[in-house]
Amino acid sequence: MILRQFEVQAKPGCAGALLEKFATSSAAVVQDQPGNLGYFFGRGVAGEEDRVMFTSVWTDLDAVKARFGAHWQDSFLPEGYDVLIQSCSVRHVEIDAGWAVDV
């Protein structure tokens, strides 16, 4: 499995608006896509409330590449995100289901 982690340093006071966008437009980017197993998002704590993350879970790297194309290693910014973001990055992490812990 692959975790696609989109991490953002929001502009001051914009984290809440980004979380709202994550719930709608970011969710729509991955939801019901072949190979997508789900997603989750949240914000930092203890002084990092302007840092937010959207993580999607994929069956494999081929599914990520199929959804995001040739620029799969770049941040995908739906319309309206750029005015809320100070900086952002995306990374991909391979996880082994055998290492997973039930929560």
N, C-alpha and C positions, 0 to 999 in steps of 0.2 A: 504494500500500500504506500501511497505517497500523500504527504501533507503539503499543501501549497499554502504558505504563510505570507499574507500581505500585511505588512506592518507599517503604520503611519504615525508620524509626529504631526498632530493636528495643529493648525494655527490656534493661537489662544482663544478659548471660548467656543471652538468649533467641533470638539469631540462628540458632543451630543448629536449635532446635525449629521456627522459622519456615521454614527451608529444607526441613525434613522435610515440613511442611505444603504448601509449594509443590510438592513432588514428588508429592503425592497429591491433596489437595483443590483446590488452585489449578489443577493440571493438569486435573482432572476438570471444572472450570468451563468451560474453553476447548476441550479436546480433542474432536475429532469434531464441532465446531459448524460450521454452514454459514459459509463465509468465513474460517475460521481456518486459517492456513498453518503454524502451529507456535508454539512458545514456548521461552524459556530463562530461567534465573534464576541469581543468584549473590550474593556478598557483597563488601563493600568490602575494601580492602587498606590497609596502611600507617596503622594507627590508626583505620580506619573499619570495623572488622569487625562492628560492630553495625548497619551500614547494609546492607540487603538489597533486592534488586529482582527483580520478576517481570515479564518483558516477553513479551507475546503479539503475534503478527504476523497482520494481517487484510488481506483483499483490498481493503476500502474501509471508509469510515466507516459506511455503511449496515449492513454486517455487524456492526460493533461495537454500533451502536444496536439491532439486532435481538436480539443476545445479552443486552445489559445493560439494555435498556428505557429508560424516560424518565430514569432516573438514570445514564445511561452516563458522565457526567462525574464521578461520585462514585466513591470507593473502594468496591469490593465486598469485604466481609469475611465469608468463610465462618465457620461456628461455631468458636469456640475461638481465633480470631485476636486478639480485642480484649485478652485478658490478656497477650499477648506483645508488644504494640505500644505504643510511646511516642507516635509520631506517624506519619502516612502521607499520601501524596498520589498522585494519578493524573494522568497527562497523555497526550495523544495527539499523535503526531508523524507527519506525512505524509512518506513517502519515495518517491523515484522510482527504479524498478528500474534505470534507466539510470545512476544514481549508485552502484549497489551494486558492491562489490568482492568477488570470490571469495576466500574464506579457505582 
